[in-house]
Amino acid sequence: MMQHGHYFKIILDDLIAGGAIIFVDQHKVHNVGRIYLDPGVHNQGYGTRAMRAIEQQFPDSRHWWLDTPAWSVRNHHFYKKCGYTQTKVADGQFIFEKTL
């Protein structure tokens, strides 16, 4: 995965509190492969700020997508808060997309 994606670390108080991996296809469509935070810093706005900062790292991108398990209601809420819309359900995964 490291050879095919862009890795980011989320640092709070000089400690790694999370990270993300972003994949980009030949049409500049961006896939949020993973974004995660230490549970100790959940619900403090860091995930939303991290998502915004990551998207700003790719100013040419107009389309983003990600998948998350159908049962992960907490993730669904987070992605909707970040401006993503659920567009499909496939193999127990919800697909979310965002056009900038």
C-alpha positions in Angstrom: 0.0 0.0 0.0 2.8 2.4 0.8 4.1 2.2 -2.8 0.7 3.2 -4.2 -0.7 5.8 -1.9 0.0 9.0 -0.1 0.4 8.6 3.7 -0.3 11.2 6.3 0.2 11.2 10.0 -2.0 13.2 12.4 0.1 14.8 15.1 -1.2 16.3 18.4 1.1 17.5 21.1 4.1 16.0 19.3 2.6 12.5 19.3 1.1 10.6 16.4 -2.6 10.5 17.1 -3.8 9.0 13.8 -3.2 8.8 10.1 -4.6 8.4 6.6 -3.8 6.9 3.3 -5.0 8.4 0.0 -5.0 6.7 -3.3 -5.2 8.7 -6.6 -6.1 7.2 -9.9 -5.1 8.4 -13.4 -8.2 10.6 -13.6 -7.3 12.4 -10.3 -10.1 10.7 -8.5 -9.1 10.4 -4.9 -9.9 7.5 -2.6 -9.7 7.8 1.2 -8.3 4.3 1.8 -8.1 4.8 5.5 -8.4 7.6 8.0 -8.1 6.9 11.7 -7.6 8.6 15.1 -6.7 7.3 18.5 -9.9 6.8 20.4 -8.7 9.1 23.1 -9.0 12.1 20.8 -12.4 11.2 19.2 -15.2 13.8 19.2 -12.9 16.8 19.5 -13.0 17.9 15.9 -9.5 16.6 14.9 -10.9 14.1 12.4 -12.9 16.8 10.6 -9.9 19.1 10.5 -7.6 16.3 9.3 -10.0 15.4 6.5 -10.1 19.0 5.4 -6.3 19.4 5.5 -5.9 16.2 3.5 -8.3 17.3 0.8 -6.5 20.6 0.6 -3.2 18.7 -0.2 -4.8 17.8 -3.5 -6.1 21.1 -5.0 -6.6 19.6 -8.5 -9.0 16.9 -7.2 -12.7 17.5 -7.7 -13.9 14.0 -6.8 -13.3 11.9 -3.7 -14.7 8.6 -2.6 -14.4 6.1 0.2 -16.0 2.9 1.5 -16.9 1.9 5.1 -18.8 -1.0 6.6 -22.6 -0.8 6.5 -22.7 -1.4 10.2 -20.3 1.4 11.1 -22.9 4.1 11.8 -20.3 6.3 13.6 -18.2 6.5 10.4 -21.3 7.3 8.3 -22.0 10.3 10.6 -18.4 11.5 10.3 -18.3 11.2 6.5 -21.6 13.0 6.1 -20.3 15.8 8.4 -17.3 16.1 6.1 -19.6 16.6 3.1 -19.7 13.1 1.7 -22.9 11.5 0.4 -23.7 7.8 0.5 -24.1 6.8 -3.2 -24.1 2.9 -3.2 -24.1 -0.2 -1.1 -21.9 -3.0 -2.3 -20.9 -6.2 -0.5 -21.8 -4.9 2.9 -19.9 -1.6 2.3 -21.4 1.8 2.0 -19.8 3.9 -0.7 -19.6 7.7 0.0 -18.6 10.3 -2.6 -17.9 14.0 -2.6 -17.5 16.4 -5.5 -15.7 19.7 -4.8 
